[in-house]
């Protein structure tokens, strides 16, 4: 039996008490072995008198808020087991060549 699914993984980064940056990636996965993720989407959440308001921002704006580098979802959610194993194998090959 193969377990598969799709959806959005969202991670919240607090800037201060009234501002949060939300980073979202859509994904399709087969169990935990193979995952394909989409591009990042950045949303700035601001707390006002009427509650939270949300607006999309660019990656450059998100990078400005975090000192030059935009935050992202964890590598496990982006690459899954195949990606982690593949990077380890590639790293071993490159290391053995030099």
C-alpha atoms as one frame of an Amber mdcrd trajectory, in Angstrom:
protein
   0.000   0.000   0.000   1.342   3.433  -0.938   0.368   6.470   1.096   0.267
   9.664  -0.914  -1.006  13.169  -0.437  -0.748  16.801  -1.309  -1.261  20.125
   0.361   0.576  23.150   1.685   3.213  23.266   4.370   3.258  26.632   6.128
   5.851  27.885   8.577   5.372  31.013  10.658   8.291  33.322  11.537   7.656
  36.001  14.163   9.145  39.382  13.334   7.700  41.055  16.418   4.471  40.820
  18.430   2.339  42.376  15.668   4.086  41.139  12.508   4.634  37.573  11.317
   6.011  36.219   8.061   4.371  33.066   6.756   6.245  30.946   4.215   4.212
  28.364   2.282   5.155  25.644  -0.192   2.721  23.339  -1.946   3.745  19.688
  -2.086   2.877  16.251  -3.428   4.319  13.238  -1.664   4.386   9.459  -1.652
   4.693   8.444   1.994   7.922  10.006   3.313  10.128   8.689   0.525   9.464
  11.055  -2.374   8.284  14.661  -2.173   7.958  17.333  -4.843   7.506  20.912
  -3.640   6.453  24.053  -5.429   7.792  27.571  -5.222   7.702  29.596  -2.033
   4.949  32.063  -1.267   5.461  34.780   1.316   2.645  36.362   3.310   3.072
  39.170   5.823   0.566  39.025   8.696  -0.068  42.253  10.602  -2.118  42.602
  13.773  -4.347  45.662  13.745  -7.452  46.927  15.547  -9.730  44.667  13.484
  -7.536  41.567  13.894  -4.978  39.965  11.614  -4.616  41.141   8.041  -2.575
  39.303   5.407  -0.840  40.442   2.238   1.463  38.707  -0.226   5.007  40.027
  -0.437   7.939  39.210  -2.690  10.983  37.157  -1.771  13.091  40.327  -1.851
  10.779  41.961   0.711  10.965  38.859   2.927  14.760  38.873   2.676  14.822
  42.529   3.710  12.758  41.711   6.811  15.221  38.965   7.818  18.537  40.645
   7.149  19.294  39.558   3.603  18.076  35.944   3.382  14.455  34.886   3.162
  13.510  32.004   5.505  12.218  28.706   4.143  10.537  25.423   5.050  12.753
  22.683   6.544  14.833  20.634   4.097  13.023  17.416   5.099   9.699  18.838
   3.886  11.286  20.063   0.669  13.318  17.009  -0.348  12.138  14.007   1.746
  14.166  10.822   2.027  15.229  10.621  -1.642  16.601  14.133  -1.552  18.512
  13.605   1.683  19.987  10.294   0.484  20.761  11.791  -2.937  22.582  14.748
  -1.408  24.596  12.428   0.826  25.600  10.240  -2.132  26.457  13.264  -4.257
  28.506  14.725  -1.415  30.389  11.431  -1.041  31.133  11.274  -4.770  32.364
  14.861  -4.898  34.465  14.344  -1.778  36.083  11.200  -3.201  37.006  13.017
  -6.420  38.913  15.755  -4.634
